[in-house]
Amino acid sequence: MARPPNCRWVAAAPGATVFKPAGVRACDLDWVTLTLDELEALRLADLKGLHHKQAAERMHVSRPTFGRIVESARRKVAMALCDGRALTIAGGSVLVHRSNCRVRRPIKVEAMRGTARQQQ
């Protein structure tokens, strides 16, 4: 039995969580799910331009783990774009780290249930 994954740190939850091709009804599409940690890996590597080692440190994972996360994320985004699938962002075992809060404690997101709780 595989051990459960450790929580990965993300900067913030996304503003939009569903993307789909224009002009096609959502019920007619196949869906691809991008987890919150995969989105954060894309943000750090591709949008911010960080090296894998720096991005892995920010997410509190090893560099090889970060590489696997970003590879999976890129594959899913390419699948959605090339095959005309809808993309939803949800799930994953993550801690949302808000740098603009007075109390700098991460918030653990139980994304499958849609709830959040303060990490002690």
N, C-alpha and C positions, 0 to 999 in steps of 0.2 A: 504494500500500500504506500503510495507516494505521500510525502508530507505536504501539508497545506502551504501555499506561498506566503511569504512575509508581506506585511503591508508596505506598499511603495508610497513615497511622498509625491504629491502633486501640488502645484501652486494654487489652482482654483478649479472649480467645476466649470464646464463650458456654458456659454450663454445659450447656444442652440444645440440640440441633441439629435436632430433628425435632418438628413439631407437626402434629396431624391431627385431624379431626373424630372425636368419640367414637362408638363403635358401628359404624364402617365399617372394613372390612379395608383395610389399606394397599395391597394389590395391586389393589383396585378403584378407587383414587383417582388423579386427575391430580395431578402434583406441580409446585410452584413453587419455584425455588431463589433464595434471598436470599443475596447475597454478604456476606462479613464487613464490607466497607467500607459496604455499604448498611445493615447492622445498626447499625454504629457511628454512621452519620449519623442514623438514627432515634433512637438513644440520646441523642445530643447535642442534637438539635433538639427532640424531643418529650418525652423523659423529663427531661433536664436543663434544657430551656427556653432553651438558648443561641440567640443570634441567628446567622444564617448566617455572618456574617463571623467571629465568635468560634469557631464550630464548624469552619469551614474552616481556620483557623489551627491548631487542635489536630490536625486530620487532615493538615496540610501539603499542602493543595490550594487552588486559587483559589476565590473565592466562587461564581462561576458553575458551576464543576465540582461544588462541594458541593450547589448547588441541583439539578443534574441527578441526582446520586446519591440525594438524599433523595426527589426526585420519583419516581424509579424504584422505590425501596424502598416508598414509600407505595402505589404502584400494585400492586406484587406482594402486599403484605399485604392490601390491599382485595380483590384477586382471590381470594386464599386464603380469606378470611372470607366473602365474598359468594357465591362459587361452590362452596364446600365442598371446597376442594382441600387437599392436604397441603402443608406448608411445610417445606423443609429449608434449613439455613443452612450454606453451604460455599462455598469458592472465593474468588477475588479475589486481587489482588496487594497484600498488606498487610504492614506491620511492626507487630508487637505490642509496644507500649511499656509496660513494667511499671514503674510509679512506686514500687512497694514493694520493688524489688530494690536491693541495695547497688550493684551495677554497673548504671548506668542506660543500658545499651545496648539498642536495640530488637532484637527477634528477628524475622527475616524468615520469614514463613510461606509455604511453597509449598503452598497449601491443596489444590491439585488432587492432589498426591502424598501429602498428609497428613504431611509432614515439616517440621521447623523447624531453622534453623541460626542461629548467632550472627552478627550483622551486624558487619563490621569497619569 
